[in-house]
Amino acid sequence: MSAPSVDQLKGLLSETRNPHTLTIDQQDTLGLVAMINAEDKGVAAAVQTQLPAIANAVDAIAASFNQGGRLIYIGAGTSGRLGVLDAVECPPTFGVNNQQVIGLIAGGEPAMFVAQEGAEDNPDAGKSDLVAQHLTAKDVVVGIAASGRTPYVLGALDYAQKIDAVTVALSCNPHAAINTHAQIAITPEVGPEALTGSTRMKSGTAQKMVLNMLSTAAMIKTGKCYQNLMVDVKASNDKLATRSTLIVMEATGCEEDTATHALSRADGEVKVAILMILADQDPATARQRLQQANGHLRDALALG
């Protein structure tokens, strides 16, 4: 894709000037941050309009997980960094391996810390990064681009479509080009930014909200949650070890000593410890019942 013309860029909602913030440079500090906050208030409402599409994407991701597939985010700049951020939080939160949710960014790892803006202009690089991940038809690829026209992302989505992976487009511009390169289009229209063209602001916030929903809801649907508790959390540090104890206590109503003892017998597996207490089972039986229930704690409890 060639460089956008001035007219093309002006035609993007995310690049237009915001009439509500034309005097932002004349405000005192409180007035300045109040203007930004006022613009942010509309982000959740914009995301709400996309809930049906988000739900469709969640169902596709959950189905992918159930057949051993992966969720792969791919983007450039802020969009890419947000995808990487969501991906790296999944293993400690949901106890999955670091290959189940993957974040790819144009320019690779260096782009996480130093802007590699030119990297986004190469559609072949998007394809190459997916090839390097050995993409299969079991996977779901979420292309993230606030503008909806990033060549790196479009190239990735086109390749993903060719091998029959499920494709999702996440942008913040109506009628974005990216929508024609994916099966599911999620387009929260947050409007012009408080600072013209700075899509790390409202657009980035909307993208983060959507990504939170995609990964969290898909994990919940695949048994990573009981009530509203993270029952597959991995106690990889002291805080998470304490959280594991609290989760067992909350889920069962037991005292701390009981929770700690059950976790010790369960080798730190929160879900197993909860089932041991609630169903009065030994660790081996609890694991067997969870396996029968495909990891869903409610279903394991219902087995009697």
C-alpha positions as CSV (number, residue, x, y, z in Angstrom):
1,M,0.0,0.0,0.0
2,S,1.4,3.4,-1.0
3,A,1.8,6.3,1.5
4,P,-1.5,7.9,2.3
5,S,-2.2,11.3,0.7
6,V,-3.1,14.3,2.7
7,D,-6.7,13.9,1.6
8,Q,-6.8,10.3,2.6
9,L,-5.3,11.0,6.1
10,K,-7.8,13.9,6.6
11,G,-10.6,11.5,5.8
12,L,-9.8,9.3,8.8
13,L,-11.9,10.1,11.8
14,S,-8.9,9.5,14.1
15,E,-7.0,12.2,12.2
16,T,-9.6,14.9,12.3
17,R,-9.4,17.9,14.7
18,N,-11.5,17.7,17.8
19,P,-13.7,20.8,18.0
20,H,-14.0,20.4,21.8
21,T,-10.2,20.8,22.4
22,L,-9.2,23.6,20.1
23,T,-8.2,25.7,23.1
24,I,-6.4,22.9,25.0
25,D,-3.1,24.8,24.8
26,Q,-4.6,27.7,26.6
27,Q,-5.9,25.9,29.6
28,D,-4.4,25.8,33.0
29,T,-3.3,22.4,34.1
30,L,-6.6,21.4,35.7
31,G,-8.5,22.6,32.7
32,L,-6.2,20.7,30.4
33,V,-6.6,17.3,32.1
34,A,-10.3,17.9,32.5
35,M,-10.6,18.3,28.7
36,I,-8.7,15.0,28.2
37,N,-10.9,13.3,30.8
38,A,-14.1,14.6,29.1
39,E,-13.0,13.0,25.8
40,D,-12.2,9.7,27.5
41,K,-15.7,9.4,28.9
42,G,-17.1,8.4,25.6
43,V,-14.7,5.5,25.0
44,A,-16.7,2.9,26.9
45,A,-19.9,3.9,25.0
46,A,-18.1,3.5,21.7
47,V,-16.9,0.0,22.8
48,Q,-20.4,-0.9,23.9
49,T,-21.7,-0.5,20.3
50,Q,-19.3,-3.3,19.3
51,L,-20.3,-5.9,21.8
52,P,-22.0,-8.2,19.3
53,A,-18.8,-8.3,17.1
54,I,-16.7,-8.7,20.2
55,A,-18.8,-11.6,21.3
56,N,-18.4,-13.3,17.9
57,A,-14.7,-12.9,18.2
58,V,-14.7,-14.4,21.7
59,D,-16.6,-17.4,20.6
60,A,-14.1,-17.9,17.8
61,I,-11.1,-17.6,20.2
62,A,-12.6,-20.0,22.7
63,A,-13.3,-22.5,19.9
64,S,-9.7,-22.1,18.8
65,F,-8.4,-22.7,22.4
66,N,-10.6,-25.8,22.7
67,Q,-8.9,-27.4,19.6
68,G,-5.4,-26.4,20.6
69,G,-5.2,-23.2,18.6
70,R,-3.8,-19.9,19.6
71,L,-4.8,-16.2,19.8
72,I,-2.3,-14.0,17.9
73,Y,-2.4,-10.3,18.1
74,I,-0.5,-8.3,15.5
75,G,-0.1,-4.6,15.1
76,A,2.4,-1.7,14.8
77,G,3.3,1.1,17.2
78,T,0.9,1.6,20.1
79,S,-1.5,-1.0,18.7
80,G,1.2,-3.6,18.6
81,R,2.4,-2.8,22.1
82,L,-1.1,-3.2,23.4
83,G,-1.4,-6.6,21.9
84,V,1.9,-7.7,23.4
85,L,0.8,-6.3,26.8
86,D,-2.4,-8.4,26.7
87,A,-0.5,-11.5,25.6
88,V,2.2,-11.4,28.2
89,E,-0.4,-11.0,31.0
90,C,-2.2,-14.2,30.1
91,P,0.2,-16.9,31.5
92,P,0.3,-15.6,35.1
93,T,-3.4,-14.7,35.2
94,F,-4.8,-17.9,33.6
95,G,-2.0,-20.5,33.9
96,V,-1.6,-20.9,30.2
97,N,1.7,-21.4,28.4
98,N,3.3,-18.4,26.7
99,Q,2.5,-19.7,23.3
100,Q,-1.3,-19.7,23.7
101,V,-1.6,-16.0,23.4
102,I,1.1,-14.2,21.3
103,G,1.7,-10.6,20.6
104,L,3.5,-9.5,17.4
105,I,4.7,-6.0,16.7
106,A,6.1,-4.5,13.5
107,G,9.8,-4.1,14.0
108,G,10.0,-7.0,16.5
109,E,11.0,-6.7,20.2
110,P,13.1,-3.5,19.8
111,A,9.8,-1.7,18.8
112,M,8.4,-2.3,22.2
113,F,10.9,0.2,23.6
114,V,12.0,2.4,20.7
115,A,9.6,3.5,18.0
116,Q,10.2,1.7,14.7
117,E,7.5,3.6,12.8
118,G,8.8,2.7,9.3
119,A,8.3,-1.0,10.1
120,E,4.6,-0.7,9.7
121,D,4.7,0.1,6.0
122,N,5.8,-3.4,4.9
123,P,2.9,-5.8,4.3
124,D,5.3,-8.7,3.6
125,A,6.7,-8.3,7.1
126,G,3.3,-9.0,8.6
127,K,3.1,-12.2,6.6
128,S,6.6,-13.2,7.5
129,D,6.0,-12.7,11.2
130,L,3.0,-15.1,11.0
131,V,4.9,-17.6,8.9
132,A,7.6,-17.6,11.7
133,Q,4.9,-18.5,14.2
134,H,3.9,-21.5,12.0
135,L,0.3,-20.1,11.8
136,T,-2.4,-22.8,11.2
137,A,-6.1,-22.8,10.5
138,K,-6.7,-23.5,14.2
139,D,-5.5,-20.1,15.2
140,V,-7.2,-16.7,15.5
141,V,-5.4,-13.6,14.3
142,V,-6.5,-10.2,15.6
143,G,-5.1,-7.3,13.5
144,I,-4.9,-4.1,15.5
145,A,-4.7,-0.7,13.7
146,A,-6.3,2.4,15.0
147,S,-6.2,3.9,11.5
148,G,-7.5,0.7,9.9
149,R,-5.0,0.9,7.0
150,T,-1.6,-0.2,8.4
151,P,0.1,-2.2,5.6
152,Y,2.0,-4.5,8.1
153,V,-1.4,-5.6,9.6
154,L,-3.2,-5.9,6.3
155,G,-0.5,-8.2,5.0
156,A,-0.7,-10.3,8.0
157,L,-4.5,-10.6,7.8
158,D,-4.4,-11.5,4.1
159,Y,-2.0,-14.3,4.8
160,A,-4.0,-15.6,7.7
161,Q,-7.1,-15.6,5.5
162,K,-5.3,-17.7,2.9
163,I,-4.6,-20.5,5.3
164,D,-8.1,-20.3,6.8
165,A,-7.3,-18.9,10.2
166,V,-10.1,-16.9,11.8
167,T,-9.3,-13.2,11.3
168,V,-10.5,-10.3,13.4
169,A,-9.9,-6.6,12.6
170,L,-9.8,-4.0,15.4
171,S,-9.7,-0.4,14.3
172,C,-11.2,3.0,15.4
173,N,-12.2,4.4,12.0
174,P,-15.6,3.8,10.3
175,H,-15.4,2.0,6.9
176,A,-11.7,1.2,7.6
177,A,-9.8,-0.7,4.9
178,I,-8.9,-3.4,7.5
179,N,-12.5,-4.4,7.7
180,T,-12.4,-6.0,4.3
181,H,-9.4,-8.0,5.2
182,A,-11.0,-9.9,8.1
183,Q,-14.0,-12.0,8.9
184,I,-15.0,-10.1,12.1
185,A,-14.7,-6.3,12.3
186,I,-14.6,-4.5,15.6
187,T,-14.8,-0.8,15.2
188,P,-15.3,1.4,18.3
189,E,-15.6,4.9,16.8
190,V,-14.2,7.1,19.6
191,G,-14.0,10.2,17.5
192,P,-11.2,12.7,17.1
193,E,-8.4,12.7,19.7
194,A,-8.0,15.4,22.2
195,L,-4.5,15.9,20.6
196,T,-5.1,15.6,16.9
197,G,-3.9,12.3,15.5
198,S,-2.5,11.0,18.8
199,T,-4.2,7.6,18.6
200,R,-2.4,6.3,21.7
201,M,-5.1,8.2,23.6
202,K,-8.8,7.4,23.1
203,S,-8.1,4.9,20.3
204,G,-5.5,3.1,22.4
205,T,-7.9,3.1,25.4
206,A,-10.6,1.5,23.3
207,Q,-8.3,-1.1,21.9
208,K,-7.1,-2.0,25.4
209,M,-10.7,-2.4,26.6
210,V,-11.5,-4.7,23.6
211,L,-8.3,-6.8,24.0
212,N,-9.2,-7.2,27.7
213,M,-12.6,-8.5,26.7
214,L,-11.3,-10.9,24.0
215,S,-8.7,-12.7,26.1
216,T,-10.6,-12.6,29.5
217,A,-13.9,-13.7,28.1
218,A,-12.3,-16.5,26.0
219,M,-10.4,-17.7,29.1
220,I,-13.6,-17.7,31.2
221,K,-15.4,-19.7,28.5
222,T,-12.6,-22.3,28.6
223,G,-12.8,-22.9,32.3
224,K,-10.2,-20.5,33.7
225,C,-12.7,-18.9,36.1
226,Y,-15.0,-20.0,38.9
227,Q,-17.6,-17.5,39.9
228,N,-15.4,-14.4,39.3
229,L,-12.2,-15.9,40.6
230,M,-9.0,-16.6,38.7
231,V,-8.8,-20.3,39.6
232,D,-5.9,-21.1,37.2
233,V,-3.6,-18.3,38.5
234,K,0.0,-19.4,38.8
235,A,1.8,-18.5,42.0
236,S,4.9,-17.2,40.3
237,N,5.7,-14.6,43.0
238,D,4.8,-13.9,46.6
239,K,1.8,-11.7,45.8
240,L,0.3,-14.4,43.5
241,A,1.0,-17.0,46.2
242,T,-1.0,-15.0,48.7
243,R,-3.7,-14.3,46.1
244,S,-4.0,-18.1,45.5
245,T,-4.7,-18.6,49.2
246,L,-7.3,-15.8,49.2
247,I,-9.0,-17.3,46.1
248,V,-9.3,-20.7,47.8
249,M,-10.7,-19.1,50.9
250,E,-13.2,-17.0,48.9
251,A,-14.4,-19.9,46.8
252,T,-14.8,-22.3,49.7
253,G,-15.4,-20.1,52.8
254,C,-12.5,-21.9,54.6
255,E,-9.9,-20.5,56.9
256,E,-6.4,-19.6,55.8
257,D,-4.8,-22.7,57.3
258,T,-7.2,-25.0,55.5
259,A,-6.6,-23.2,52.2
260,T,-2.8,-23.3,52.7
261,H,-2.8,-27.0,53.5
262,A,-5.0,-27.8,50.5
263,L,-2.8,-25.8,48.2
264,S,0.3,-27.7,49.5
265,R,-1.4,-31.0,48.8
266,A,-2.5,-29.8,45.4
267,D,1.0,-28.7,44.4
268,G,-0.2,-25.1,44.3
269,E,-3.0,-25.7,41.8
270,V,-5.9,-23.4,43.0
271,K,-8.6,-25.2,41.1
272,V,-7.6,-28.6,42.4
273,A,-7.4,-27.2,46.0
274,I,-10.9,-25.7,45.7
275,L,-12.4,-29.0,44.4
276,M,-10.6,-31.0,47.2
277,I,-12.3,-28.8,49.9
278,L,-15.8,-28.4,48.4
279,A,-16.1,-32.1,47.3
280,D,-14.0,-33.6,50.0
281,Q,-11.7,-35.3,47.5
282,D,-8.0,-36.2,47.5
283,P,-5.8,-34.5,44.9
284,A,-5.7,-37.3,42.4
285,T,-9.5,-37.7,42.4
286,A,-10.0,-33.9,42.1
287,R,-7.7,-33.8,39.1
288,Q,-9.5,-36.7,37.5
289,R,-12.9,-35.0,37.9
290,L,-11.5,-31.7,36.5
291,Q,-10.2,-33.6,33.5
292,Q,-13.6,-35.2,33.0
293,A,-15.1,-31.7,33.1
294,N,-12.6,-30.3,30.6
295,G,-11.2,-28.0,33.3
296,H,-14.5,-26.4,34.3
297,L,-14.7,-26.3,38.0
298,R,-18.5,-25.9,38.2
299,D,-19.0,-28.9,36.0
300,A,-16.5,-30.9,38.1
301,L,-18.5,-30.1,41.2
302,A,-21.7,-31.2,39.5
303,L,-20.3,-34.6,38.8
304,G,-21.3,-35.4,42.4
